Amino acid sequence: MTYDSLYDVWYIFGRAMGKFFRSPVRIFFQLFGTLMFLILFTQLFSKFANIPGFPSTSYLEIAVAGILFLNLLNSTMQSANAIVDEINSGYLSHMLITPVSRSAILAGRVLSDAVRYTFQTIIVLVVATLMGATFKTGPAGVLFIFVTVVFFGIAWSGLALTIGLATKNNETVAVINSLIVFPLLFTSSALLPKSFLPSWMQTVSNYNPVSYAANAVRSLMITGFDWSTVLLAYAIIVLILVVTWSTTLYLFRKVVR
């Protein structure tokens, strides 16, 4: 990548982050909603920890992974809304008549998404720690949690951008998001261990990518460095990334022609 391309990436990244931080009300309510779920879920299901066979002495340590991915799944749709706004406002068309690198448009957005996901993950983990959550793997494990969450977010944002590029409509993006996020979350092992799910949900969970990513985060918190769980999650995330970003790049090329 040339110096000019790197500058273009930095410009796109800076613009996206500027828009993000210029909306403090949206940031507050998004994080408030996430933290509210963290507090309410941990209080509502706290008695689960008393059930024989429950993998932790605290439901909080089970719920953290689920809340992280609930926040992440909602956050990825912001990328779809942003690209729709840029298409419909004509900003993307204006950008395409400049010498800006086409690849930088997506690369800058991916970089800004990664920073957003990191920022949001820090907030959730800090609050969870204040509530009493512990990390058996220590600082190294926390770093792996960040990598897992951000890596999954980048892969999943490819699906969000695909929806945005295909529909070019924010209302449609919102409807599709609502039809994806909660069914995906609640049919996974993100909020409860797989063995505590109904039998049909256990079957669905086997094919749900959120389950594998959440299991990796949970193992890093409770079990330790269970590399088979972590590496399986990374393999599935790579597969999602290849599929979703291949589709995104195909649709983006159609838009920029």
C-alpha positions, 0 to 999 in steps of 0.5 A: 500500500502506498503512502497516498493510500495510507493517507486516504485510509487515515482520512476515512478513519478520522472522518468516521471517528469524528462522526462517532464522537460528535454523537455523544447522546447516541454513544451514551444511550447505546452504552447505557442500553448495553450496561442495563442489559448487563445489570438486569440479566445478571440480577434476573438469572443470578440464581442459575449459579446455584443449580448443580452443574452450572459452570461458574459460581456467578452468573455474571461471568457467564453473561459477560460474553453474551452482553459483549456480543449483543452490543457488538451485533447492534454496533455492526449495523451502524456501519450499514447505516453509515454506508447507506447515508453516504450513498443516498446523500451523494457523499460517496459519489463525490468521493469517487470523483477524487483520487482517493483509493477505492480500497481505502474507503472500506479499509478506513471504515473497518479501522474505525469499526475496530476502534469502536468495538474496542472502546465498547468492549473496554466499557463492558469489561470495566463495569463487569469487573467492578461488579465482581467478574474475574479473569482466570487467564489474567491480562493475557486472557483479557487481550485475547478477549479483545482480539476475539470480540474485535475480530468477530465484529470485523467479520460480522460488519461485512454482513452489515455492509452487505445488507446496507449496500444491497438495500440502500435503505436505513429502515430496511437495515433496521428491520433486518437487524432486529430479525437477526440480532435477538434470534441469533443471540438467544439461540446461542450459548452466549447467555446460558451454557449449552447444556441449559438450553432446550434440546432444539436450541442446543441443535441450533446452537451447534450451527450458530457462530455466536456460540463459538465466539462466546464460548471462547470469551467465556473459557478465557474468563472461567476455564483458562486457555482452552486453545481448542475452544479459542482456535475453533472460534477463530476458524469460524470467524475467518470463515465468516469474514471470507464469506461476508467480505467477499460479498461486500467487496462484490457489491461495493465494486458495483456501487463504485463503477 
